[in-house]
Amino acid sequence: MLYEILLVLDLIVALMLIGLVLIQQGKGADMGASFGGGGSNTVFGATGSGNFLTRATSILAALFFIINLALGNMSTGVERNVDEWESLGSTEVSAPAIAPEKGDMPVSESVESDVPVSTNVENKEADDQ
C-alpha cells in the first residue's frame, strides 16, 4: 500500500518538476520580451520569481530523489513473479529419457567423400622419377 502511494506521489512530483523547469526563464534568453515586454516578471517582484522558482525546483528535485531512493529500497527485497509468457523465447532441450541402443543409430568408422582428393605432392613425386 505504501509502495503505491509513493509511486503516485513520485509521478505528481515529477510532473510538477517538469512544469517548474519549463516555466523558468533562461538567463539572457529574454523570452518574456516577445510576449509583451518584461511585465510578466512583476508578478513575484523584480527578483522574487527567480528565487521562488529556483527554490521550488530544488525542493521538488530533492523530494523526487528521496522518493525514488525509497521506492528503489522497497523494491530490492521483493521477489519477482515469473511470467509464463516471458520464457517463451528460451526453450530448453533436454536429453531423451531412454538412451538409444547400439544398433539403433548408424555409426560410420571413416568418412567417405564423393569428391576425389588429389595432392600436388604426389604428382610432383611421379614427375621427378
Secondary structure, DSSP 8 states (H G I E B T S, - for coil): -HHHHHHHHHHHHHHHHHHHHHHS--TTT-GGGGGTTTGGGGSS-TTHHHHHHHHHHHHHHHHHHHHHHHHHHHTTS------TTGGGS-------SS---TTTS---SS---SS----HHHHHHHHH-
